[in-house]
Amino acid sequence: MTPFETAPPAPAPAQYADNPRRHSKKWQECPPGGIPLDLADMDFPTDPAVTDTVRRRLRHPLGYPPHYTTNGTAQTICDYYAAHHGLTLAPADVWLTSSCVAAAYLLFDQLLCPGDEVLYFSPSYHFIPDAIAAAGGRPVGVPLRPDGTLDQSVAARLTKRTRAFHLCNPHNPTGYAFTCEELRQLARLAREHDLSIISNELHSRLILEGDHTPIAALGEDARARTITLSGPTKSHNLSGLGVAFALTPAEGPLKDAIRRIGPRMTVPKGVQQAALTAAYAEDSPWLRGTRAYLRGNRDTMVRILRDLAPTVRVRPPRATYFLWLDLRRLRLREDAAGLIERRTGVRLLSGREFGSDGRHWARMTFATDRGLLEEAVHRIASGAL
Ligand SMILES: Cc1ncc(COP(=O)(O)O)c(C=O)c1O
């Protein structure tokens, strides 16, 4: 059976052809015999459309390239958003950065005064509240419901000091992709209370069913108050290359804020720009194949866990390559991910990384070879529970 059962022609997502431990943090840090499913990295070779373009770019001089707003890089992003999301952007609304996390820190620094509140949705990637707090702001976590959906109490958390929402859509760690209705509700609240929206959409091209809606595409008002952070690193397995972007409104205080950040965005240069352009030219056969393979991985894992480990509650995510395991029924006193690794060698990311009460939860990355994943899930089912 080939790994891409239902996909268009695409290369097999075998683990790195040579020794994976040499190149990968998660493999390097995992003890022999262990299975690392903790970090947000794929075990697949990168999209050949990207690697071929990078190889071609390396044949040319590596001095400063022309600015990305004039050399076609930003235009490729604009074309992508126009074609896929009906969002009209100009190259001057695209700002390259080497890291979404770094950009979030810089943005909050510009946007917040001490004591300003920013609502974010928990469980959350820990850099989000950290970035808000580092800017002197007050991160206010709004718990998502256990199924990942928006809690209706969002409006009740707004105060006179609330300045912004931070949205992670699709959401890390739950893999939940917010519905248009939920996004409209947030955009409405932002309009009524004059809030900015920072929307991290880094996993938006890993939607496994349906479509992604950028909140900025909901209308003129949403566009005018949103900065979108995204890039190819998750969808195309390029985390080690360091290339991402921010999309801003055409004018206004958010654009002024990003102008002030200026060179601190550490702009990715020629090689990264080549990779970005290749990744956003189209949804390549590799990307479509990878999504199909991830869907298969997700369904396989959920089936095995439901059959063999019914105490573990799981919801099949609509996006990302994360499965958010609810381990509360195990009633453990210790951290569940720690115990699972000790007993089975399977490395998950502890839910504590996503909130202080997360020890009964764990995130599992399923962007790996299906056989390896099946072994991991069988080990968890038989060894830990
Ligand atoms: C939601 C989210 N944002 C940001 C990052 C990291 O992005 P970067 O490497 O561009 O800082 C990750 C990595 O997993 C992520 O999941």
The ligand as a MOL file (V3000), in Angstrom:
LIG
                    3D

  0  0  0     0  0            999 V3000
M  V30 BEGIN CTAB
M  V30 COUNTS 16 16 0 0 0
M  V30 BEGIN ATOM
M  V30 1 C 0.4470 28.8120 15.8640 0
M  V30 2 C 1.9240 28.9020 15.7090 0
M  V30 3 N 2.5060 30.1050 15.5950 0
M  V30 4 C 3.8360 30.2370 15.4340 0
M  V30 5 C 4.6650 29.1310 15.4120 0
M  V30 6 C 6.1340 29.3290 15.2230 0
M  V30 7 O 6.3240 30.1200 14.0870 0
M  V30 8 P 7.7270 30.7730 13.7320 0
M  V30 9 O 8.7130 29.6640 13.6050 0
M  V30 10 O 7.4570 31.4720 12.4150 0
M  V30 11 O 8.0540 31.7370 14.8070 0
M  V30 12 C 4.1140 27.8450 15.5410 0
M  V30 13 C 4.9650 26.6580 15.5400 0
M  V30 14 O 4.5500 25.5630 15.7460 0
M  V30 15 C 2.7080 27.7360 15.6770 0
M  V30 16 O 2.1160 26.5460 15.7680 0
M  V30 END ATOM
M  V30 BEGIN BOND
M  V30 1 1 1 2
M  V30 2 1 2 3
M  V30 3 2 2 15
M  V30 4 2 3 4
M  V30 5 1 4 5
M  V30 6 1 5 6
M  V30 7 2 5 12
M  V30 8 1 6 7
M  V30 9 1 7 8
M  V30 10 2 8 9
M  V30 11 1 8 10
M  V30 12 1 8 11
M  V30 13 1 12 13
M  V30 14 1 12 15
M  V30 15 2 13 14
M  V30 16 1 15 16
M  V30 END BOND
M  V30 END CTAB
M  END
